[in-house]
Amino acid sequence: VVENSTVNIILYGIGEIGGRVAKLLLKKENVKIVGAIDVDKRKVGKDIGAVLGLERSIGIVVSKDEAVLSKVEADIVVHTTTSFLKTAYPQITKIVKHGLNVISTCEELSYPYVSDVDLASNLDRLATRNNVTILGTGVNPGFLMDTLPIVLTCICQDVREINIERVINAATRRLSFQRKIGAGMTVDEFKEKMAKKIITGHVGLGQSIGMVADALGWKLEKIEVNMVEPVVAEETIESDSLWVKHGQVAGIRQCAHGIKNGKSVITLDFQAHIGAKQEYDSITIKGTPYINNKIVPCVNGDIATAAIVVNLIPRVINSSSGLKIMKDLIISPN
Ligand SMILES: NC(=O)c1ccc[n+]([C@@H]2O[C@H](COP(=O)([O-])OP(=O)(O)OC[C@H]3O[C@@H](n4cnc5c(N)ncnc54)[C@H](OP(=O)(O)O)[C@@H]3O)[C@@H](O)[C@H]2O)c1
């Protein structure tokens, strides 16, 4: 981005995160939203000002498909429609074929080699051929359980093991998030929803482990992502939007391991439940020196995700072409 030049942005997905990104962009100078795409019928055909609940119109109407990509001049697309690489792939390839950079909150794109090496290589080739950059980012995956620990290992002479925990008190989060983690369900309902893949747990633990191992040059035997487990309320808990009775599900816990020489050398522990006693993000590096970094309270995911997307837009635009991973984009100059 050249100083004082305007960055033209298309939003692809205007849900919670796309909406927060849009609001943040509207506060910035030298930034213009020039297009918006979303499939939600309640949003298509409306000015994004109305979609965002603003009292003014922005002059950009939400389109239902990618036709807008060829109608407007843009520098980058902010992509926030899905967690899964297979779903994101056709959307992102269309964007790239229009010669546009992409920054996406798709969890599996943050380190796509764990989900599908072929799709990741195709994206890299396509981006290079079209002279654009693709980046998957966000708070987690994208920062707290991968980029931040990787940055901390820069001051270690050696690293033997890394343990990372994120504990969220879901009482302070939006109702849609509380529902997503099964809060207020019976344990049987939770298990039924898990079997039907309505409750999927946290997407991205395997990607974070892959990214950390890659940064450290560790060849892992395997990455194990455990099944998500219900956290059961030991007492009745009241939150602004939801009550969880004693014995009902308060939320989820999910662990994942990067295994080397038969031992977990990277351990991730993700917990999100209503009534968590303390909210924190903790990184422990068993190495030289020993490091424990604890952020209290844990970082608010929605705020941080919108921030990291907006903050990294200039980096993505100015980066060399190809599919980038946070570890490369943050630490290396290009
Ligand atoms: N990496 C991270 O740290 C991080 C953090 C936060 C969120 N995320 C991920 O980012 C994604 C967005 O999050 P969110 O909370 O904003 O989700 P959301 O509220 O569900 O918003 C997604 C929006 O995209 C629309 N959409 C879905 N498929 C589309 C398509 N093919 N074309 C155009 N629009 C489409 C949805 O419409 P419908 O509702 O009609 O489907 C919805 O309006 C999620 O997958 C989330 O898991 C990642």
The ligand as a Gaussian input file, in Angstrom:
#p B3LYP/6-31G(d) Opt

LIG

0 1
 N       -9.767000     -17.814000      12.725000
 C      -10.462000     -17.257000      13.691000
 O       -9.946000     -16.923000      14.729000
 C      -11.934000     -16.973000      13.521000
 C      -12.575000     -16.096000      14.410000
 C      -13.926000     -15.824000      14.219000
 C      -14.619000     -16.433000      13.187000
 N      -13.972000     -17.316000      12.384000
 C      -14.696000     -17.979000      11.292000
 O      -15.007000     -17.011000      10.322000
 C      -16.238000     -17.356000       9.702000
 C      -17.185000     -16.163000       9.824000
 O      -17.563000     -16.011000      11.171000
 P      -18.919000     -15.277000      11.554000
 O      -19.047000     -15.344000      13.023000
 O      -18.969000     -13.938000      10.872000
 O      -19.999000     -16.257000      10.869000
 P      -21.456000     -15.892000      10.439000
 O      -22.045000     -14.883000      11.386000
 O      -22.171000     -17.186000      10.218000
 O      -21.281000     -15.126000       9.033000
 C      -20.991000     -15.741000       7.817000
 C      -21.764000     -14.987000       6.727000
 O      -21.353000     -15.449000       5.449000
 C      -22.524000     -15.813000       4.702000
 N      -22.204000     -16.866000       3.754000
 C      -22.153000     -18.203000       3.955000
 N      -21.821000     -18.827000       2.804000
 C      -21.668000     -17.853000       1.860000
 C      -21.342000     -17.851000       0.471000
 N      -21.142000     -18.985000      -0.194000
 N      -21.273000     -16.663000      -0.189000
 C      -21.507000     -15.510000       0.467000
 N      -21.827000     -15.444000       1.783000
 C      -21.904000     -16.598000       2.464000
 C      -23.515000     -16.279000       5.769000
 O      -24.835000     -16.303000       5.286000
 P      -25.849000     -17.417000       5.907000
 O      -25.947000     -17.072000       7.358000
 O      -27.109000     -17.238000       5.149000
 O      -25.179000     -18.752000       5.683000
 C      -23.287000     -15.218000       6.834000
 O      -23.982000     -14.036000       6.533000
 C      -16.768000     -18.610000      10.453000
 O      -16.454000     -19.772000       9.731000
 C      -16.012000     -18.577000      11.756000
 O      -15.863000     -19.847000      12.329000
 C      -12.647000     -17.583000      12.520000

